[in-house]
Amino acid sequence: MTIMVSGHEYSIFFSVCGKAAVYQPQHRSIGFLLLFVFLIFFAGCKDSSDRPVNVIGSTSIQPFAELLAEEFLKINPDETIDVQGGGSTAGIQAIANEIADIGMCSRTLKEEENSVDTAIEIARDGLAVVVHKSNPVNDLTIEQIQMLFSGQIQNWKSLGGNDMPVRLIMREEGSGTREAFIKLVMDKKIVSRKALVQESNGAVKELVRLDPAAVGYMSLGLVGEELKSLHVNGVEPLAEQVKSGKYKLSRPFLFVLKTNSQLRPQAQEFIDFVLSDLGQKILESEGLIRVK
């Protein structure tokens, strides 16, 4: 870093891990504050071979990626894998901005994303419609789910349940789970504005677990024993039903890479592990559908 001062004008020239830029702060105090921050940053700037493999994106894939990373590190103790959530769109943006080595996306890539990104399918997942365990409703058609989430049905009594208002739980904009649900279920119908928006599968799970009137949707592999997964069109949401195609609410779990960008060897090793027989067995044991 170089600071050049001339009268009241000065500029800061800096290079971050090989990338150079010049910044001209308008106030001297800001300049010295930036200098302090840059010095701290440079102290921690390492060669790319020493940096962790950053995996960022879908909160649906996140817990599975964390489990895979844990198993990978048992075999490769000298490596470091850093897994973070944020949503599918955040994962794709992290790849575009070269913040992540691997993006996680729990929906099919959009046309404009396909032109710049490469998707690797690591598993398939069922999309479960979930209610409180005490809810007597067990089976809904796609049309009934549409009517629930569009606000046309507002009381569980209309579906054979208890006389109580329906409380809708939705995922946030940018969530791959939300986009898959809109595509697979809503068929261009608008979601009710009364829906409570949550930013992760875990948050949806907790709200539905505590509320007998709630209904939400989430990764089938993350439902567990605390919630009830509804049958859809008479088909129970099980991994084998997703695999056979009988359960229609399913979506891909993707690792996303920037096309024509050089992937670091450590990141390639992790991808190879996820697609290996051991990695696929781990995903299968967690309720997902293996692709290899």
C-alpha positions as CSV (number, residue, x, y, z in Angstrom):
1,M,0.0,0.0,0.0
2,T,1.2,3.5,-0.8
3,I,-0.3,6.8,0.4
4,M,0.4,9.9,-1.6
5,V,-0.3,13.3,-0.1
6,S,-0.3,16.7,-1.9
7,G,-1.8,19.6,0.0
8,H,-5.2,18.5,1.1
9,E,-5.4,15.9,-1.6
10,Y,-4.2,12.4,-1.2
11,S,-4.8,8.9,-2.5
12,I,-4.4,5.4,-1.3
13,F,-3.0,2.8,-3.7
14,F,-3.5,-0.7,-2.5
15,S,-3.2,-4.2,-3.8
16,V,-5.4,-7.0,-2.4
17,C,-4.1,-10.5,-3.1
18,G,-2.8,-9.4,-6.5
19,K,-5.6,-7.0,-7.4
20,A,-4.7,-3.3,-7.5
21,A,-6.9,-0.2,-7.1
22,V,-6.6,3.5,-6.2
23,Y,-9.0,5.2,-3.8
24,Q,-9.2,9.0,-3.0
25,P,-11.1,9.6,0.2
26,Q,-12.7,13.0,0.6
27,H,-11.7,13.3,4.3
28,R,-8.3,12.7,5.9
29,S,-10.0,10.9,8.9
30,I,-11.6,8.4,6.5
31,G,-8.3,7.9,4.8
32,F,-6.5,6.9,7.9
33,L,-9.4,4.7,9.0
34,L,-9.2,2.9,5.7
35,L,-5.5,2.6,6.1
36,F,-6.0,0.9,9.4
37,V,-8.6,-1.5,8.0
38,F,-6.4,-2.3,5.0
39,L,-3.4,-3.1,7.2
40,I,-5.4,-5.5,9.2
41,F,-6.7,-7.1,6.0
42,F,-3.3,-7.4,4.5
43,A,-2.0,-9.0,7.6
44,G,-4.4,-11.9,7.0
45,C,-4.1,-12.1,3.2
46,K,-2.8,-15.5,2.3
47,D,-1.8,-17.4,-0.8
48,S,-4.9,-18.9,-2.5
49,S,-3.6,-22.4,-1.7
50,D,-4.0,-21.6,2.0
51,R,-7.5,-20.1,1.8
52,P,-10.5,-22.1,2.9
53,V,-12.8,-23.5,0.3
54,N,-15.8,-21.2,0.5
55,V,-19.2,-22.8,-0.1
56,I,-22.0,-20.3,0.0
57,G,-25.7,-20.3,-0.8
58,S,-28.9,-22.3,-0.3
59,T,-29.9,-22.9,3.3
60,S,-31.6,-26.1,2.2
61,I,-28.2,-27.5,1.0
62,Q,-26.2,-25.9,3.8
63,P,-26.7,-28.6,6.5
64,F,-25.9,-31.4,4.1
65,A,-22.8,-29.5,2.8
66,E,-21.7,-29.0,6.4
67,L,-22.0,-32.8,7.0
68,L,-20.1,-33.6,3.8
69,A,-17.4,-31.1,4.8
70,E,-17.0,-32.7,8.2
71,E,-16.6,-36.1,6.6
72,F,-14.2,-34.7,3.9
73,L,-12.0,-33.2,6.6
74,K,-11.7,-36.5,8.4
75,I,-9.9,-37.8,5.3
76,N,-8.2,-34.5,4.5
77,P,-7.3,-32.9,7.8
78,D,-5.0,-30.3,6.3
79,E,-7.9,-28.7,4.2
80,T,-10.4,-26.2,5.4
81,I,-14.0,-25.9,4.2
82,D,-16.2,-22.9,5.1
83,V,-19.9,-23.4,4.5
84,Q,-22.3,-20.5,4.7
85,G,-26.0,-20.0,4.0
86,G,-27.7,-16.9,2.6
87,G,-30.0,-18.4,-0.1
88,S,-29.6,-19.8,-3.6
89,T,-29.5,-16.3,-5.2
90,A,-26.8,-15.2,-2.8
91,G,-24.8,-18.3,-3.7
92,I,-25.0,-17.5,-7.4
93,Q,-24.0,-13.8,-6.7
94,A,-21.1,-15.0,-4.6
95,I,-19.8,-17.0,-7.5
96,A,-20.3,-14.0,-9.9
97,N,-18.4,-11.8,-7.5
98,E,-15.6,-14.4,-6.9
99,I,-16.4,-14.5,-3.2
100,A,-17.1,-18.2,-3.2
101,D,-15.4,-21.2,-4.7
102,I,-18.7,-23.1,-4.9
103,G,-22.3,-21.8,-4.9
104,M,-25.2,-23.8,-3.5
105,C,-28.5,-23.6,-5.4
106,S,-31.7,-25.5,-4.6
107,R,-33.6,-24.8,-7.8
108,T,-33.0,-25.0,-11.5
109,L,-30.8,-22.3,-12.8
110,K,-32.5,-19.5,-14.7
111,E,-31.7,-18.9,-18.4
112,E,-29.6,-15.9,-17.7
113,E,-27.7,-17.8,-15.0
114,N,-27.0,-20.7,-17.3
115,S,-25.1,-18.5,-19.6
116,V,-22.4,-17.7,-17.1
117,D,-22.6,-20.5,-14.6
118,T,-22.1,-24.3,-14.6
119,A,-24.3,-26.4,-12.4
120,I,-23.3,-29.8,-11.0
121,E,-26.3,-31.8,-9.6
122,I,-25.2,-33.4,-6.3
123,A,-28.6,-34.8,-5.2
124,R,-32.3,-34.5,-5.7
125,D,-34.7,-33.4,-2.9
126,G,-38.4,-33.6,-2.2
127,L,-40.2,-30.4,-1.3
128,A,-42.4,-31.2,1.8
129,V,-45.5,-29.3,2.8
130,V,-45.4,-29.4,6.6
131,V,-47.9,-28.8,9.4
132,H,-48.0,-29.2,13.2
133,K,-48.1,-32.8,14.3
134,S,-51.5,-32.3,16.0
135,N,-53.1,-31.2,12.7
136,P,-55.6,-33.9,11.6
137,V,-55.2,-33.0,7.9
138,N,-53.1,-35.7,6.2
139,D,-53.5,-35.3,2.5
140,L,-54.0,-32.4,0.1
141,T,-54.2,-32.0,-3.6
142,I,-52.0,-29.5,-5.5
143,E,-55.1,-27.4,-6.0
144,Q,-55.9,-27.3,-2.3
145,I,-52.3,-26.3,-1.5
146,Q,-52.6,-23.5,-4.1
147,M,-55.8,-22.3,-2.4
148,L,-54.2,-22.3,1.0
149,F,-51.1,-20.3,0.0
150,S,-53.1,-17.9,-2.2
151,G,-55.4,-17.1,0.7
152,Q,-58.6,-18.7,-0.9
153,I,-58.8,-21.1,2.0
154,Q,-58.3,-19.4,5.3
155,N,-59.6,-21.9,7.9
156,W,-58.5,-25.5,8.4
157,K,-62.1,-26.5,8.8
158,S,-62.6,-26.2,5.1
159,L,-60.1,-29.0,4.6
160,G,-61.4,-31.3,7.3
161,G,-59.2,-29.9,10.0
162,N,-59.9,-28.0,13.2
163,D,-61.8,-24.7,13.3
164,M,-58.9,-22.4,13.3
165,P,-57.4,-19.8,10.9
166,V,-54.6,-20.9,8.6
167,R,-51.2,-19.3,9.3
168,L,-49.0,-19.4,6.2
169,I,-45.2,-19.6,6.4
170,M,-43.3,-18.7,3.3
171,R,-39.6,-18.4,2.4
172,E,-38.0,-15.1,1.4
173,E,-37.4,-13.8,-2.1
174,G,-34.2,-15.2,-3.5
175,S,-34.7,-18.6,-1.7
176,G,-34.4,-21.6,-4.0
177,T,-37.0,-23.4,-1.9
178,R,-39.4,-20.6,-2.5
179,E,-38.8,-20.4,-6.2
180,A,-39.2,-24.2,-6.5
181,F,-42.5,-24.0,-4.5
182,I,-43.8,-21.2,-6.8
183,K,-42.9,-23.2,-9.9
184,L,-44.1,-26.6,-8.7
185,V,-47.2,-25.6,-6.8
186,M,-48.6,-22.1,-7.4
187,D,-48.9,-22.1,-11.2
188,K,-48.8,-18.3,-11.5
189,K,-51.2,-17.8,-8.5
190,I,-50.2,-15.0,-6.2
191,V,-49.1,-15.9,-2.6
192,S,-51.2,-14.2,0.1
193,R,-49.7,-11.1,1.6
194,K,-50.6,-12.5,5.0
195,A,-47.9,-15.1,4.7
196,L,-45.1,-14.8,7.3
197,V,-41.8,-14.8,5.6
198,Q,-38.8,-16.7,7.0
199,E,-35.2,-16.8,5.9
200,S,-34.2,-20.4,6.4
201,N,-35.6,-24.0,6.6
202,G,-34.8,-24.0,10.3
203,A,-36.9,-20.9,10.9
204,V,-39.9,-22.4,9.0
205,K,-39.5,-25.6,10.9
206,E,-39.5,-23.9,14.3
207,L,-42.6,-21.8,13.6
208,V,-44.6,-24.8,12.3
209,R,-43.4,-26.9,15.2
210,L,-44.8,-24.4,17.7
211,D,-48.0,-23.4,15.9
212,P,-50.9,-25.9,15.4
213,A,-52.4,-23.6,12.7
214,A,-49.3,-23.2,10.7
215,V,-48.4,-24.6,7.3
216,G,-45.1,-24.2,5.4
217,Y,-42.8,-26.0,3.1
218,M,-39.2,-27.1,3.3
219,S,-36.6,-29.6,2.2
220,L,-37.9,-33.2,2.8
221,G,-34.5,-34.2,4.0
222,L,-34.7,-31.7,6.9
223,V,-38.3,-32.4,8.2
224,G,-37.3,-34.9,10.9
225,E,-39.8,-36.1,13.6
226,E,-41.0,-32.8,14.9
227,L,-43.4,-32.0,12.0
228,K,-46.0,-33.8,9.8
229,S,-45.3,-33.9,6.1
230,L,-48.6,-33.9,4.2
231,H,-49.3,-36.4,1.4
232,V,-49.7,-34.6,-1.9
233,N,-52.3,-36.0,-4.4
234,G,-52.4,-39.2,-2.3
235,V,-48.6,-39.8,-2.4
236,E,-46.5,-39.9,0.8
237,P,-43.4,-37.7,0.6
238,L,-40.7,-40.3,0.9
239,A,-37.3,-40.4,-0.8
240,E,-38.2,-43.5,-2.8
241,Q,-41.4,-41.8,-4.0
242,V,-39.3,-38.9,-5.2
243,K,-36.9,-41.2,-6.9
244,S,-39.6,-43.1,-8.7
245,G,-41.3,-39.9,-9.8
246,K,-44.6,-40.6,-8.0
247,Y,-44.1,-37.7,-5.6
248,K,-44.0,-34.7,-8.0
249,L,-42.7,-32.0,-5.7
250,S,-38.9,-32.4,-6.2
251,R,-36.0,-30.1,-7.2
252,P,-32.3,-30.4,-7.8
253,F,-29.6,-29.7,-5.3
254,L,-26.8,-28.0,-7.2
255,F,-23.2,-26.9,-6.8
256,V,-22.7,-23.9,-9.0
257,L,-19.3,-22.8,-10.5
258,K,-18.4,-19.9,-12.7
259,T,-18.0,-21.1,-16.3
260,N,-14.5,-20.8,-17.7
261,S,-13.1,-19.8,-14.3
262,Q,-10.2,-21.9,-12.9
263,L,-11.3,-23.9,-10.0
264,R,-8.8,-24.3,-7.1
265,P,-7.6,-27.9,-6.6
266,Q,-9.0,-28.0,-3.1
267,A,-12.5,-27.1,-4.3
268,Q,-12.3,-29.7,-7.0
269,E,-11.3,-32.3,-4.4
270,F,-14.3,-31.5,-2.3
271,I,-16.7,-31.7,-5.3
272,D,-15.1,-35.1,-6.2
273,F,-15.7,-36.3,-2.7
274,V,-19.4,-35.2,-2.8
275,L,-19.9,-37.1,-6.0
276,S,-18.0,-40.2,-4.8
277,D,-19.8,-43.3,-3.6
278,L,-19.1,-42.3,0.0
279,G,-20.4,-38.7,-0.5
280,Q,-23.5,-40.0,-2.2
281,K,-24.2,-42.5,0.5
282,I,-24.0,-39.8,3.1
283,L,-26.6,-37.7,1.2
284,E,-28.8,-40.8,0.7
285,S,-28.6,-41.6,4.4
286,E,-29.9,-38.1,5.1
287,G,-33.0,-38.5,3.0
288,L,-31.9,-37.2,-0.3
289,I,-31.8,-38.9,-3.7
290,R,-28.3,-39.8,-4.9
291,V,-27.4,-38.9,-8.5
292,K,-24.3,-41.1,-8.8
